[in-house]
Each structure stands twice: as C-alpha cells, then as structure tokens.
Amino acid sequence: MYAQDDGAVQFYTTSYQTLSRTDYGMIIKKTHNHANIEVNDKLIPVGANYVHIFFDENGNVIGDNIPNGVPWINYVIHVIYRKAAGRSYSFVQTSGKITGETVIKNAVPPERDLKGTIIYAESISVLRPSDKEDVEFQLTRTEDVHNTVTKTTIGTYTIPLSGYYNASIDLGILNSQLHNPTYSLVNSIDGSAKVVKLADDGDRIMTTFMGTIYWSPIVFFEKNILKLDIPTFKLKGRSSVADHNMIERIYPTFGLSINEKTFENIFYGINWEIIRGGSLFIGYHTGKVNIFKGAAN
C-alpha cells in the first residue's frame, strides 16, 4: 500500500476540527439538536449514532484506526482524494446489513486547494451495520478515460462487531425479610393441653437464579427526558466496547430460588452493578409461607 497522503491529512485536519473521540469511534456531537452540519458546502450527519471513518485515496486510514463495531451505529465513511477528470471513489458494503438495502450517500465533491495546484475532493458513504455480524466494505476507484471506464478495488475493510448483550442470567445470594415460621403442637407447661409453638428463624438467606434485562431506566431518562444525545445501542443493551457507566448500570431483574421449592419464591426488582461482576439487588420477594389459623369462635 502507498504511503499516507499528506494533503488528505491536511484536508481532514482543517475540515473536521469538531470530531470527538468515544469508546466506539469518532463522532461529531450535535449542536442545537441539528441532525446535520455543513462542512465544505455539504451536509454531514452528526450525533452519537454516526461514527466517522476517514481514508485517503490509497486506502490508508486517516486519524483514528477502524474502531470495534457496535450494533445500530451508522458508519460514515469518507474518502479524501486528489481531484482529477473522470476519477471518483466510492464504498460498497459487502456484509453487515440489518434489514433492507444499505443506505449510500455520495455527496457532491467539494473543491479545496491545499497543496498548490492539487485540488482535493471528498466522497462520503453511510453504511448500516448488522447487530450480529461484522461490517465489511470495499473502497473502489472509478476512472473514465476516453469513454473507457475502469474500476479498481483499493482495499477491503472490516469493522469487527464487539461483544453485545441484551440480558444475563446469574447465580446470587439474597437476604429476604419474608419470614417463614413453623408451627407445631406441644404439651402445655402443666401437661393438661396441647398448645401451638411458633418457631421463626427471622430473615432468610436464599440462593437464586437471577435474570437481568440490560434496559437501563437511567439511559432511558437521559435520552427521552433530558434529551441527551445517546446512541441507540445503549438503549437496547450493553457493549463490551462502550458500556454503561456506574450510574447507568441499573436494570430490571427477576429471579427464582434454588435452595427451596423453586416456584414458591419469586423475586423482582432492580439490579445495580456497582462494580464489574458485583451487583446489589433491591426488590420484592413473593413467596409461599406458613400461617396459623385458629379455630373459629
């Protein structure tokens, strides 16, 4: 592969000063809730759901490397190249669709004189990835010389999809305040009658299987009430690349006991993962307990 084009790097540095680095790639943050911004006389999609990746005409990545992929992110692929008559560049997505056709947007190339008489232009494609498989795409050069069209594949690239989870099943230990007393008939002190004896061991320690759904009400509040720019994948689950922060790791949870009769004890509430691998469950315990009914008067 040829060396990186310095003019393309300068074009990138000058034109995209508002890029922000995240755990899942480079984004352009929204301003005033606008879906696009204007860069070099064309509209560029912005926000947390659009990750931008830049290439020069030789297929070299400009700026950050190709990031690890996450579901439901639109990848905006830019190629910056020296403008020449009859020459154009485009990206074709070869795998990683969610549904329907891949959305491709090829912008009208702007002109910007950055290296004497060499004019640089830019083409953009927007890829839509899968939630199950890696995203693959090709950079292609098209040249039309004297009505002879030649297509050359410059490179094939992969955005590897990282681990992503919608739920988990865990083994845990709970302390329950739902008491389960036992009753028995014993002789009275004077031996003249039978009386009922109550035995209550207090709070119970129970081993449980817990099912946790990675839908965070905190993220939902941030997105829909505070109107923060939250990427879609954070609403649907957890990514190993860009996980929820500690405050956001609060999830609805339900569970069943395994050291007593399984379906006689049901737990539901919230699971707060304070540290990775360590969670605090707070909720309710619905269970079958012993009660004593005296004789009717």
C-alpha positions as CSV (number, residue, x, y, z in Angstrom):
1,M,0.0,0.0,0.0
2,Y,1.2,3.5,-0.8
3,A,2.2,6.0,1.9
4,Q,-0.4,8.2,3.5
5,D,-1.3,11.3,1.5
6,D,-0.2,14.4,3.5
7,G,-2.6,16.6,1.6
8,A,-5.6,14.4,2.5
9,V,-4.5,14.5,6.1
10,Q,-4.4,18.3,6.0
11,F,-7.8,18.4,4.4
12,Y,-9.1,16.1,7.3
13,T,-7.4,18.2,10.0
14,T,-8.7,21.5,8.6
15,S,-12.3,20.4,7.8
16,Y,-13.1,18.2,10.8
17,Q,-11.9,20.1,13.9
18,T,-15.2,19.2,15.8
19,L,-14.6,15.5,15.9
20,S,-14.9,13.9,19.3
21,R,-13.3,10.6,20.4
22,T,-15.5,8.0,22.1
23,D,-15.0,4.4,23.1
24,Y,-16.8,3.2,19.9
25,G,-15.3,5.7,17.4
26,M,-15.1,9.3,16.2
27,I,-18.3,11.3,16.3
28,I,-19.4,14.8,15.7
29,K,-21.6,16.0,18.5
30,K,-25.0,17.5,17.8
31,T,-25.4,21.3,18.3
32,H,-28.8,22.8,18.9
33,N,-30.4,19.4,18.2
34,H,-29.5,19.6,14.5
35,A,-29.2,16.3,12.6
36,N,-26.5,17.6,10.2
37,I,-23.8,20.2,10.0
38,E,-22.3,21.9,6.9
39,V,-18.7,21.0,6.0
40,N,-17.3,22.4,2.8
41,D,-20.7,23.2,1.4
42,K,-22.3,19.9,2.1
43,L,-24.3,18.3,4.9
44,I,-22.7,15.8,7.2
45,P,-24.8,13.6,9.5
46,V,-23.9,14.2,13.2
47,G,-24.8,12.8,16.6
48,A,-24.0,9.8,18.8
49,N,-25.4,7.3,16.2
50,Y,-22.9,8.3,13.5
51,V,-19.3,7.1,13.6
52,H,-16.9,8.7,11.1
53,I,-14.0,6.9,9.5
54,F,-11.6,8.6,7.0
55,F,-9.4,7.2,4.2
56,D,-7.1,8.7,1.7
57,E,-7.2,7.7,-2.0
58,N,-4.6,4.9,-1.3
59,G,-6.8,3.2,1.3
60,N,-4.9,4.5,4.3
61,V,-6.9,5.3,7.4
62,I,-6.7,8.9,8.5
63,G,-6.9,9.8,12.1
64,D,-8.1,7.0,14.4
65,N,-7.9,3.4,13.3
66,I,-11.0,1.5,12.3
67,P,-13.0,1.1,15.6
68,N,-14.6,-2.0,17.0
69,G,-18.2,-2.1,15.9
70,V,-21.3,-1.8,17.9
71,P,-24.9,-2.6,16.8
72,W,-27.2,0.1,15.4
73,I,-24.5,2.5,14.6
74,N,-24.3,4.2,11.2
75,Y,-20.7,4.3,9.9
76,V,-20.0,7.4,7.8
77,I,-17.1,6.5,5.5
78,H,-15.1,9.4,4.0
79,V,-12.5,9.1,1.2
80,I,-10.4,12.2,0.6
81,Y,-8.6,12.2,-2.8
82,R,-6.9,14.3,-5.4
83,K,-9.4,15.5,-7.9
84,A,-8.8,14.5,-11.5
85,A,-11.1,14.5,-14.5
86,G,-13.1,11.3,-14.8
87,R,-12.0,9.9,-11.4
88,S,-14.2,9.2,-8.4
89,Y,-14.2,7.0,-5.3
90,S,-17.0,5.1,-3.6
91,F,-17.5,2.5,-0.9
92,V,-19.6,-0.7,-1.3
93,Q,-20.9,-2.5,1.7
94,T,-20.5,-6.3,1.3
95,S,-21.8,-7.6,4.6
96,G,-23.4,-6.4,7.8
97,K,-26.9,-5.3,6.8
98,I,-29.6,-5.2,9.5
99,T,-32.6,-5.1,7.1
100,G,-33.4,-3.6,3.7
101,E,-30.8,-2.1,1.4
102,T,-27.6,-0.4,2.5
103,V,-28.0,3.4,2.7
104,I,-25.4,5.0,0.5
105,K,-25.0,8.8,0.2
106,N,-22.4,10.0,-2.3
107,A,-22.0,13.7,-1.8
108,V,-21.0,16.2,-4.5
109,P,-17.3,16.5,-4.1
110,P,-16.2,20.0,-2.8
111,E,-13.0,21.6,-4.1
112,R,-10.3,22.8,-1.7
113,D,-6.8,24.0,-2.8
114,L,-4.4,22.7,-0.1
115,K,-1.2,21.8,-2.0
116,G,-0.5,24.3,-4.7
117,T,-2.3,23.1,-7.9
118,I,-3.5,19.8,-6.4
119,I,-7.3,20.0,-5.7
120,Y,-8.7,17.6,-3.1
121,A,-12.2,16.3,-3.1
122,E,-14.3,14.1,-0.7
123,S,-16.8,11.4,-1.2
124,I,-19.0,10.0,1.6
125,S,-20.9,6.7,2.0
126,V,-23.1,5.9,5.0
127,L,-23.0,2.2,6.0
128,R,-25.6,0.5,8.2
129,P,-24.2,-2.4,10.2
130,S,-25.6,-5.6,11.5
131,D,-26.3,-6.5,15.1
132,K,-24.9,-10.0,14.6
133,E,-22.0,-10.0,12.1
134,D,-19.0,-7.8,11.2
135,V,-19.4,-5.0,8.8
136,E,-17.3,-5.3,5.6
137,F,-16.9,-2.8,2.8
138,Q,-14.7,-2.0,-0.2
139,L,-13.1,1.2,-1.4
140,T,-13.3,1.4,-5.2
141,R,-11.7,3.9,-7.7
142,T,-13.6,4.6,-10.9
143,E,-11.8,6.2,-13.8
144,D,-13.3,7.2,-17.1
145,V,-10.7,7.9,-19.7
146,H,-11.8,8.5,-23.3
147,N,-15.1,6.7,-22.5
148,T,-13.3,3.7,-21.1
149,V,-14.4,3.1,-17.5
150,T,-12.1,1.2,-15.2
151,K,-13.0,0.1,-11.7
152,T,-10.2,-0.7,-9.3
153,T,-10.7,-2.1,-5.7
154,I,-8.3,-0.2,-3.5
155,G,-8.9,-2.2,-0.4
156,T,-11.4,-4.3,1.6
157,Y,-12.0,-3.4,5.3
158,T,-13.8,-4.9,8.3
159,I,-15.4,-3.2,11.3
160,P,-15.4,-6.1,13.8
161,L,-18.5,-6.3,15.8
162,S,-17.7,-6.4,19.5
163,G,-19.5,-8.3,22.3
164,Y,-23.0,-7.1,22.9
165,Y,-25.6,-8.4,25.3
166,N,-29.3,-7.8,25.9
167,A,-29.6,-9.8,29.2
168,S,-27.8,-12.1,31.6
169,I,-28.5,-15.0,33.9
170,D,-26.6,-15.0,37.2
171,L,-26.3,-17.0,40.4
172,G,-26.7,-15.0,43.5
173,I,-27.4,-15.0,47.2
174,L,-30.2,-12.9,48.7
175,N,-31.3,-11.9,52.2
176,S,-35.1,-11.9,52.4
177,Q,-37.2,-10.3,55.1
178,L,-40.1,-12.5,54.2
179,H,-40.2,-14.8,57.2
180,N,-41.5,-18.4,57.0
181,P,-42.4,-19.5,60.5
182,T,-43.2,-23.1,61.5
183,Y,-45.9,-24.2,63.9
184,S,-46.1,-27.3,66.0
185,L,-48.3,-28.8,68.7
186,V,-46.5,-29.3,72.0
187,N,-47.7,-30.0,75.6
188,S,-48.5,-27.1,77.8
189,I,-46.3,-26.5,80.8
190,D,-48.7,-28.3,83.1
191,G,-49.3,-31.0,80.6
192,S,-53.1,-30.5,80.6
193,A,-53.4,-29.5,77.0
194,K,-51.8,-29.1,73.6
195,V,-50.6,-25.7,72.6
196,V,-49.1,-24.2,69.4
197,K,-45.4,-23.4,69.4
198,L,-44.2,-20.8,66.9
199,A,-40.6,-21.1,65.6
200,D,-39.3,-18.2,63.4
201,D,-35.7,-18.1,62.3
202,G,-36.0,-14.5,61.0
203,D,-34.6,-13.3,57.8
204,R,-33.7,-16.0,55.2
205,I,-30.6,-16.4,53.1
206,M,-31.6,-17.8,49.7
207,T,-29.6,-18.9,46.7
208,T,-31.2,-17.7,43.4
209,F,-31.0,-17.7,39.7
210,M,-31.4,-14.0,38.6
211,G,-32.4,-12.9,35.1
212,T,-31.3,-9.3,34.3
213,I,-32.5,-7.3,31.3
214,Y,-30.0,-4.8,30.1
215,W,-32.5,-2.0,29.6
216,S,-31.4,0.9,31.8
217,P,-34.1,3.3,33.0
218,I,-31.3,5.8,33.7
219,V,-30.3,5.8,30.0
220,F,-34.0,6.0,29.0
221,F,-34.4,9.1,31.2
222,E,-31.3,10.7,29.8
223,K,-32.4,10.1,26.2
224,N,-36.1,10.9,26.5
225,I,-36.5,13.3,29.4
226,L,-33.1,15.2,29.4
227,K,-32.9,14.9,25.6
228,L,-29.2,13.9,25.7
229,D,-27.6,12.5,22.6
230,I,-27.4,8.9,23.5
231,P,-26.5,6.2,20.9
232,T,-29.2,3.7,20.2
233,F,-27.2,0.6,21.2
234,K,-27.1,1.9,24.8
235,L,-30.9,1.8,25.0
236,K,-31.0,-1.8,23.9
237,G,-28.2,-3.5,25.8
238,R,-24.6,-3.4,26.8
239,S,-21.5,-3.3,24.7
240,S,-18.0,-4.5,25.7
241,V,-16.5,-1.6,23.8
242,A,-18.7,1.3,25.2
243,D,-20.5,0.0,28.3
244,H,-22.9,2.0,30.6
245,N,-21.3,4.0,33.4
246,M,-21.8,3.0,37.0
247,I,-24.9,5.1,37.5
248,E,-26.5,3.8,34.3
249,R,-25.9,0.1,35.3
250,I,-29.3,-0.2,37.0
251,Y,-31.5,-2.8,35.3
252,P,-34.8,-4.6,35.9
253,T,-34.3,-8.1,37.3
254,F,-36.3,-11.2,38.3
255,G,-35.3,-14.4,39.9
256,L,-36.3,-17.8,41.4
257,S,-34.9,-19.6,44.4
258,I,-33.0,-22.8,44.0
259,N,-32.4,-23.9,47.6
260,E,-36.2,-24.1,48.3
261,K,-39.1,-25.0,46.2
262,T,-38.4,-23.1,43.0
263,F,-41.7,-21.6,42.0
264,E,-42.8,-20.9,45.6
265,N,-40.3,-18.0,45.8
266,I,-40.2,-15.3,43.1
267,F,-38.0,-12.2,43.3
268,Y,-38.3,-9.0,41.2
269,G,-36.7,-5.6,41.5
270,I,-33.6,-3.8,40.2
271,N,-30.0,-5.0,39.9
272,W,-27.3,-2.3,40.3
273,E,-23.9,-3.4,39.1
274,I,-21.7,-1.2,41.3
275,I,-18.5,-2.8,40.1
276,R,-18.0,-5.2,37.2
277,G,-19.1,-8.6,38.3
278,G,-20.5,-7.4,41.6
279,S,-24.2,-6.4,41.9
280,L,-26.6,-5.2,44.5
281,F,-30.2,-6.5,44.2
282,I,-33.1,-4.5,45.7
283,G,-36.7,-5.6,45.3
284,Y,-39.6,-7.7,46.5
285,H,-39.9,-11.3,47.4
286,T,-43.2,-13.1,46.8
287,G,-43.3,-16.5,48.4
288,K,-45.4,-19.2,50.0
289,V,-45.1,-19.1,53.8
290,N,-46.7,-21.0,56.7
291,I,-49.5,-19.3,58.6
292,F,-51.6,-20.4,61.6
293,K,-55.4,-20.3,61.6
294,G,-57.1,-20.7,64.9
295,A,-60.4,-22.3,65.4
296,A,-63.4,-20.1,64.7
297,N,-65.4,-18.8,67.7
